[in-house]
Amino acid sequence: MLETLTIRTQRTTASRLALLDPENLEFGKTFTDHMFVVDYCDGEWQEPQIVPYGDITVSPANSALHYGQAIFEGMKAYKNEQGDIAVFRPEDNLRRLNASAERMCMPAVPEELFMQGLLQLIKLDAEWVPNTQGTSLYIRPFMFATDGMLGVRPSDTYRFMIITCPVGAFYNKALRVRFEEKYVRSAEGGAGYAKNAGNYGASMYPTKLAQQEGYNQLLWTDASEHRYIEESGTMNVAFVIGGKLITPALSTSILDGITRRSVLQLARDWGMTVEERKVSAVEVLDALAAGTLEEAFGVGTAATIAPIAVIGYQGQDHTLPTTGPQAFSRRVSDALTAIRTGAAPDTHGWMVQV
């Protein structure tokens, strides 16, 4: 049983809820009225509080700005037709946050701080959680160094925060992607498995080049040979080949996605063969040519399931089969939605009620 925390709460005097347009939720742009904040100093976490959402002040010498000690998570809460709110697998996000913190020399966030801060924040801003089809409350927990000192060493002080925003669909059509054979997202032994800010900053330039060529995202390949597929953009990636669900095995260069984990579990529940292993670009294109590649899709918190329509390889585009309503990606997306909104039993105990 978690220790019950007293979280000092300062309510906003100027709610922005009336300005929210539920029909036009642009991802990551509209934030709820409040945020959770707690500082770490003198070797321990200080008094947590919930305050009105707003700007924060940092030193110009803030070590996160100079040396990149910053990590984050992405998760979602859902509201059902009865108005009940539940968060999808938050304990898994906490474990991954703390794995990232360890890799980046940052303090672990205690479970009671994370869970109670999260649930009290969502409860306070419950009216912000949308309930129309395809919508959710996106939750962004993050931590960054706060020392005001120039020096390449771990900070002595940190701030952990949670902000939230109502969102609609991330992608509204199947993706065009291409294999990346020059730039690297992450290398074995690096920090690719951590959700640290630098991973995403470094990926922007090669992604921009691909977008200028008409693609939405990249299929990242391994750093040493550029043969084996790692991730798709900011998502994990999976393929259905010959009736089997195949996805790159986790490593120090691949993020352990919570949605990925959930999709693999549901596939196993349904008796499908699941293979977590190395997957080469050539294997995928050979399967496409042979007619055994049934589907390819990205898997992540923001998009949940993002079908891939076109894969570019060495200057040539390859069009994938159009997926019908019985496609695995469609069925697993619908199954996850049903669990999250309470329309189907939560047999794995993934949902935490607010």
VMD Tcl script that draws the C-alpha trace (Angstrom):
set ca {
  {0.00 0.00 0.00}
  {1.42 3.36 -1.04}
  {1.95 6.07 1.53}
  {-0.73 8.74 1.11}
  {0.85 12.05 0.21}
  {-0.42 15.51 0.97}
  {-0.09 17.39 -2.30}
  {-0.51 21.13 -1.86}
  {-2.89 22.32 -4.58}
  {-3.25 25.84 -5.90}
  {-6.29 26.03 -8.18}
  {-6.30 28.33 -11.16}
  {-8.42 31.46 -10.94}
  {-8.74 31.67 -14.73}
  {-9.70 28.31 -16.27}
  {-9.16 28.05 -20.04}
  {-11.59 25.14 -20.42}
  {-14.23 27.31 -22.13}
  {-11.73 28.00 -24.93}
  {-11.28 24.29 -25.72}
  {-12.65 23.16 -29.10}
  {-13.17 19.38 -28.75}
  {-13.68 19.05 -32.51}
  {-10.24 20.47 -33.32}
  {-7.68 18.99 -30.95}
  {-4.24 19.61 -32.43}
  {-1.76 17.24 -30.81}
  {0.35 18.75 -28.04}
  {-0.75 22.37 -28.35}
  {-3.55 22.89 -25.81}
  {-2.72 22.20 -22.17}
  {-5.03 21.73 -19.21}
  {-5.36 24.18 -16.32}
  {-2.89 22.61 -13.89}
  {0.47 20.84 -13.64}
  {2.23 18.71 -11.05}
  {5.66 19.87 -9.81}
  {8.19 18.47 -7.34}
  {11.85 19.37 -6.88}
  {14.79 17.18 -5.87}
  {17.59 18.67 -3.79}
  {19.84 17.73 -0.85}
  {19.46 14.10 -1.90}
  {15.69 13.88 -1.51}
  {12.39 14.81 -3.10}
  {10.78 17.93 -1.66}
  {7.13 18.87 -1.12}
  {4.99 18.04 -4.19}
  {2.42 20.52 -5.43}
  {-0.17 21.06 -8.13}
  {-0.19 24.59 -9.52}
  {-1.80 26.46 -12.43}
  {-0.21 25.57 -15.78}
  {2.30 28.24 -16.76}
  {5.86 29.16 -17.58}
  {8.73 28.21 -15.29}
  {11.97 30.04 -14.57}
  {15.37 28.43 -15.04}
  {18.92 29.71 -14.78}
  {20.70 30.59 -18.05}
  {23.34 28.14 -16.81}
  {20.73 25.38 -16.35}
  {22.63 22.16 -16.87}
  {19.78 20.43 -18.77}
  {19.99 23.15 -21.44}
  {23.74 22.72 -21.78}
  {24.31 19.00 -21.23}
  {21.01 17.34 -22.01}
  {20.01 15.78 -18.70}
  {16.30 15.58 -19.54}
  {13.95 12.61 -19.82}
  {10.22 12.18 -20.40}
  {7.34 9.76 -20.79}
  {4.15 9.67 -22.85}
  {0.92 8.07 -21.69}
  {-2.84 8.53 -21.98}
  {-6.03 8.67 -19.94}
  {-9.44 7.80 -21.37}
  {-13.01 8.68 -20.43}
  {-15.82 6.18 -20.99}
  {-19.47 6.88 -21.79}
  {-20.31 6.94 -18.08}
  {-17.69 9.66 -17.49}
  {-15.25 7.38 -15.64}
  {-11.57 8.10 -16.30}
  {-8.76 5.53 -16.40}
  {-5.06 5.70 -17.24}
  {-3.43 3.06 -19.46}
  {-0.52 1.16 -17.83}
  {0.97 4.06 -15.81}
  {3.14 1.78 -13.64}
  {4.94 0.60 -16.78}
  {5.65 4.21 -17.71}
  {7.05 4.83 -14.23}
  {9.39 1.84 -14.54}
  {10.59 3.05 -17.92}
  {11.01 6.62 -16.62}
  {13.22 5.31 -13.84}
  {15.23 3.16 -16.29}
  {15.81 6.34 -18.32}
  {16.72 8.21 -15.12}
  {19.32 5.60 -14.22}
  {20.89 5.80 -17.71}
  {21.03 9.60 -17.48}
  {22.43 9.75 -13.90}
  {19.19 11.15 -12.47}
  {17.30 10.20 -9.28}
  {14.47 7.67 -9.42}
  {10.94 9.01 -8.94}
  {9.17 7.18 -6.07}
  {5.98 5.35 -7.01}
  {3.79 7.29 -4.56}
  {4.99 10.64 -5.97}
  {4.41 9.57 -9.55}
  {1.06 7.80 -9.12}
  {-0.57 10.16 -6.63}
  {0.64 13.27 -8.44}
  {-0.68 11.82 -11.69}
  {-4.09 10.75 -10.38}
  {-4.72 13.92 -8.36}
  {-3.77 16.09 -11.35}
  {-6.12 14.23 -13.69}
  {-8.91 14.29 -11.11}
  {-8.54 18.07 -10.76}
  {-8.66 18.55 -14.54}
  {-11.21 15.78 -15.19}
  {-13.39 18.04 -17.35}
  {-10.50 18.36 -19.80}
  {-10.52 14.63 -20.62}
  {-12.36 14.29 -23.96}
  {-14.67 11.34 -24.57}
  {-15.41 11.34 -28.30}
  {-14.09 8.52 -30.47}
  {-10.33 8.66 -31.09}
  {-9.65 11.24 -28.36}
  {-7.80 11.00 -25.06}
  {-5.87 13.01 -22.51}
  {-2.17 12.84 -23.38}
  {0.04 12.87 -20.28}
  {3.64 14.07 -20.32}
  {5.70 13.30 -17.19}
  {9.25 14.69 -17.48}
  {12.33 15.42 -15.41}
  {15.25 17.74 -16.03}
  {18.40 18.91 -14.27}
  {18.13 22.29 -12.53}
  {21.66 23.13 -11.39}
  {22.69 26.62 -12.52}
  {26.30 25.68 -13.18}
  {28.47 24.99 -16.20}
  {30.27 21.72 -15.69}
  {29.95 18.33 -17.41}
  {28.71 16.31 -14.46}
  {25.36 15.09 -13.18}
  {23.27 17.85 -11.64}
  {22.68 17.86 -7.89}
  {19.13 19.17 -8.30}
  {16.20 18.18 -10.53}
  {12.58 19.00 -11.20}
  {9.92 16.40 -12.02}
  {6.70 17.62 -13.61}
  {3.54 16.30 -15.23}
  {1.57 18.27 -17.81}
  {-1.46 17.05 -19.76}
  {-3.27 17.94 -22.97}
  {-6.46 16.71 -24.66}
  {-5.68 15.18 -28.06}
  {-7.31 13.66 -31.12}
  {-5.82 11.27 -33.68}
  {-2.08 11.65 -34.29}
  {-2.05 10.39 -37.90}
  {-5.17 10.41 -40.05}
  {-3.85 8.34 -42.96}
  {-1.45 5.46 -43.60}
  {2.22 6.42 -43.56}
  {4.86 6.72 -46.24}
  {8.23 5.75 -44.74}
  {11.70 4.97 -46.03}
  {14.70 3.08 -44.75}
  {17.43 5.31 -43.31}
  {20.84 4.09 -44.46}
  {23.10 7.03 -43.58}
  {22.05 8.56 -40.27}
  {21.68 6.73 -36.95}
  {19.01 7.14 -34.26}
  {20.97 5.12 -31.71}
  {23.80 2.62 -31.44}
  {24.17 -0.50 -29.29}
  {25.48 0.57 -25.91}
  {24.07 4.08 -26.34}
  {20.98 5.60 -24.77}
  {18.44 4.58 -27.43}
  {16.40 2.58 -24.93}
  {16.03 5.66 -22.70}
  {13.45 8.34 -23.40}
  {15.94 11.17 -23.13}
  {15.50 14.42 -24.99}
  {18.73 14.15 -26.99}
  {17.55 11.05 -28.85}
  {14.71 13.04 -30.34}
  {16.73 16.17 -31.08}
  {19.28 14.12 -33.04}
  {16.57 12.44 -35.12}
  {15.06 15.68 -36.45}
  {17.51 16.42 -39.27}
  {17.34 13.02 -41.04}
  {13.56 13.02 -40.54}
  {13.35 16.48 -42.12}
  {15.31 15.24 -45.14}
  {12.90 12.32 -45.55}
  {9.88 14.62 -45.25}
  {11.32 16.83 -47.98}
  {11.30 13.70 -50.17}
  {7.61 13.12 -49.47}
  {7.82 10.61 -46.62}
  {6.15 10.97 -43.21}
  {8.80 9.13 -41.24}
  {11.90 6.95 -41.34}
  {12.51 3.29 -40.72}
  {15.64 3.50 -38.61}
  {18.23 0.77 -39.16}
  {21.10 -0.51 -37.03}
  {24.17 1.69 -36.61}
  {26.82 -0.79 -37.76}
  {25.39 -2.24 -40.99}
  {22.14 -0.37 -41.74}
  {20.63 -3.79 -42.47}
  {18.34 -4.45 -39.56}
  {15.20 -2.45 -38.73}
  {15.01 -0.81 -35.30}
  {12.14 1.68 -35.04}
  {9.79 3.68 -37.24}
  {10.15 7.38 -36.56}
  {9.33 7.80 -32.86}
  {7.48 4.46 -32.71}
  {8.25 0.79 -32.50}
  {7.49 -1.12 -35.70}
  {5.91 -4.49 -36.46}
  {5.19 -6.65 -39.50}
  {2.72 -9.44 -40.23}
  {4.52 -11.90 -42.50}
  {2.92 -15.23 -43.37}
  {0.47 -14.91 -40.49}
  {3.20 -14.25 -37.90}
  {3.65 -11.01 -35.97}
  {7.33 -10.06 -36.24}
  {9.00 -7.13 -34.49}
  {12.62 -6.14 -33.80}
  {13.84 -7.56 -30.49}
  {14.53 -5.04 -27.74}
  {18.12 -3.91 -27.23}
  {20.01 -0.94 -25.82}
  {19.18 0.94 -29.03}
  {15.43 0.23 -29.10}
  {12.81 1.71 -26.78}
  {10.71 -0.76 -24.78}
  {7.34 0.58 -25.92}
  {4.33 0.12 -23.64}
  {1.96 -0.04 -26.63}
  {4.35 -2.51 -28.31}
  {4.21 -4.70 -25.21}
  {0.40 -4.54 -25.19}
  {0.09 -5.42 -28.89}
  {2.37 -8.45 -28.49}
  {0.37 -9.62 -25.46}
  {-2.94 -9.39 -27.33}
  {-1.46 -11.24 -30.32}
  {-0.35 -14.06 -27.99}
  {-3.78 -14.05 -26.30}
  {-5.30 -14.66 -29.74}
  {-2.99 -17.60 -30.44}
  {-0.89 -15.77 -33.00}
  {2.80 -16.66 -33.46}
  {4.92 -13.75 -32.21}
  {8.61 -13.40 -33.06}
  {10.84 -10.80 -31.41}
  {14.09 -10.94 -33.39}
  {16.28 -9.17 -35.91}
  {14.30 -8.11 -38.99}
  {16.23 -6.98 -42.06}
  {15.11 -4.55 -44.75}
  {15.75 -7.26 -47.34}
  {13.53 -9.77 -45.48}
  {10.63 -7.32 -45.45}
  {10.97 -6.43 -49.14}
  {11.43 -10.08 -50.14}
  {8.23 -10.91 -48.24}
  {6.44 -8.09 -50.04}
  {7.64 -9.41 -53.42}
  {6.58 -12.96 -52.47}
  {3.14 -11.81 -51.34}
  {3.64 -12.91 -47.72}
  {3.97 -9.41 -46.20}
  {0.43 -8.73 -45.05}
  {0.94 -5.59 -42.97}
  {3.48 -3.16 -41.57}
  {2.65 -0.63 -38.89}
  {4.14 1.68 -36.29}
  {3.23 1.17 -32.62}
  {3.37 3.99 -30.06}
  {1.51 5.97 -27.42}
  {0.71 9.00 -29.58}
  {-0.62 7.11 -32.61}
  {-1.38 3.70 -30.98}
  {-1.32 1.90 -34.37}
  {-0.09 3.71 -37.51}
  {-0.42 1.58 -40.68}
  {2.36 1.87 -43.24}
  {1.28 2.17 -46.89}
  {4.60 2.77 -48.68}
  {8.21 1.81 -47.89}
  {11.03 3.53 -49.76}
  {14.32 1.65 -50.21}
  {17.37 2.84 -52.15}
  {15.40 5.32 -54.24}
  {12.46 3.06 -55.04}
  {9.01 3.06 -53.41}
  {7.28 -0.20 -52.57}
  {3.50 -0.12 -52.02}
  {2.14 -2.42 -49.34}
  {-1.18 -4.28 -49.57}
  {-4.25 -2.31 -48.50}
  {-5.47 -3.61 -45.13}
  {-9.11 -4.60 -44.68}
  {-11.25 -4.59 -41.54}
  {-9.96 -8.05 -40.55}
  {-6.30 -6.98 -40.66}
  {-4.42 -7.61 -37.43}
  {-3.51 -3.94 -37.01}
  {-7.18 -2.92 -37.26}
  {-8.34 -5.63 -34.84}
  {-5.64 -4.94 -32.26}
  {-6.27 -1.19 -32.44}
  {-10.00 -1.77 -31.88}
  {-9.25 -4.20 -29.02}
  {-7.00 -1.67 -27.26}
  {-9.63 1.05 -27.66}
  {-12.29 -1.25 -26.19}
  {-10.12 -2.06 -23.16}
  {-9.21 1.58 -22.59}
  {-12.79 2.82 -22.75}
  {-14.25 -0.01 -20.66}
  {-16.13 -1.59 -23.58}
  {-14.14 -4.83 -23.14}
  {-12.85 -6.62 -20.02}
  {-9.44 -5.49 -18.77}
  {-8.14 -9.02 -18.22}
  {-4.50 -7.94 -17.81}
  {-5.19 -5.17 -15.28}
  {-3.80 -2.46 -17.53}
  {-6.21 0.32 -16.58}
  {-5.83 2.38 -13.40}
  {-9.00 4.20 -12.38}
  {-8.80 7.88 -11.49}
}
mol new
graphics top color blue
foreach p $ca { graphics top sphere $p radius 0.5 }
foreach p [lrange $ca 0 end-1] q [lrange $ca 1 end] { graphics top cylinder $p $q radius 0.2 }
display resetview
